[in-house]
Amino acid sequence: MDEVTITRHDAGNRGEYRAHVKDSRHIGRLTWVLRQGVRVADHTLVPPAIGGRGIAALLVEALVEDAREQGFRIEPPVQLCRGMPSIATPNGPTCVTKRER
């Protein structure tokens, strides 16, 4: 896989993770908004030019890792969360579904 660097950009009750692929001007993004104390990942956007490299999964992994480290709850993008169990942390489930809220 090409070298990918993930950066975090928070802006209060919303933010995004950005995937920068070495030697490419294209950037993958995962955006989130805060709803009822849960960071809801509402979009993953990976341009076709850098697609097929697992970049969306890397963006979700970065969000999950931050949730584990910082103790916040998340709801991943539906297309990446279907059939996945919640991720246990000392502060309760990290990944919550709409049914768990």
C-alpha positions in Angstrom: 0.0 0.0 0.0 1.1 3.5 -0.7 2.1 5.6 2.3 -1.0 7.2 3.9 -1.0 9.8 6.6 -4.2 10.4 8.6 -4.7 13.9 10.2 -7.6 15.0 12.5 -9.3 18.4 12.2 -11.8 19.2 15.0 -14.1 22.2 14.9 -16.3 22.0 18.1 -19.3 19.9 17.4 -18.0 18.7 14.0 -14.8 17.6 12.4 -13.1 15.4 9.9 -10.2 12.9 9.4 -8.2 13.4 6.3 -6.1 10.7 4.5 -3.1 12.1 2.6 -1.6 9.6 0.1 2.1 10.2 -0.6 2.7 11.7 -4.1 -1.0 12.4 -4.7 -3.0 15.7 -4.5 -6.2 13.7 -3.7 -7.4 13.5 -0.1 -9.8 11.0 1.5 -12.2 12.3 4.2 -14.4 11.0 7.0 -16.6 13.7 8.4 -18.4 13.6 11.7 -21.0 15.7 13.7 -21.8 15.6 17.4 -25.4 14.4 18.1 -26.6 13.7 21.6 -23.0 13.2 22.9 -22.1 10.8 20.1 -19.8 11.5 17.2 -21.7 10.4 14.1 -19.5 9.7 11.1 -21.8 11.0 8.4 -19.7 10.7 5.3 -16.6 8.9 4.0 -15.3 10.3 0.8 -12.4 8.7 -1.2 -11.7 10.1 -4.7 -11.5 7.3 -7.4 -7.9 8.3 -8.0 -6.9 6.9 -4.6 -9.7 4.4 -4.2 -9.2 0.6 -3.8 -6.5 1.0 -1.2 -8.5 0.6 2.0 -8.4 4.3 2.7 -12.0 4.5 4.0 -11.2 1.7 6.5 -8.1 3.6 7.7 -10.2 6.7 8.3 -12.7 4.7 10.3 -9.8 3.0 12.3 -8.4 6.4 13.1 -11.8 7.5 14.5 -12.2 4.3 16.5 -8.7 4.6 17.9 -9.3 8.2 19.0 -12.6 7.1 20.6 -10.8 4.4 22.6 -8.0 6.7 23.7 -10.3 9.7 24.5 -13.4 7.9 25.7 -16.0 9.3 23.4 -18.8 7.3 21.7 -19.1 7.0 17.9 -21.5 5.9 15.3 -19.6 4.8 12.2 -20.9 5.3 8.7 -23.8 2.8 8.2 -22.1 1.2 5.2 -19.1 0.3 7.3 -20.9 -0.7 10.4 -23.6 -3.1 9.2 -23.4 -6.3 11.2 -20.5 -5.1 13.4 -20.9 -5.4 17.2 -20.2 -2.5 19.4 -16.6 -2.0 20.5 -16.2 -2.3 24.3 -14.1 0.3 26.1 -13.8 1.1 29.8 -16.4 3.9 29.2 -18.9 1.7 27.6 -19.5 0.9 23.9 -17.6 3.0 21.5 -19.6 2.1 18.4 -23.3 2.6 18.9 -26.2 1.9 16.6 -29.3 4.0 16.5 -31.1 1.3 18.5 -28.6 1.7 21.3 -29.1 5.5 21.7 
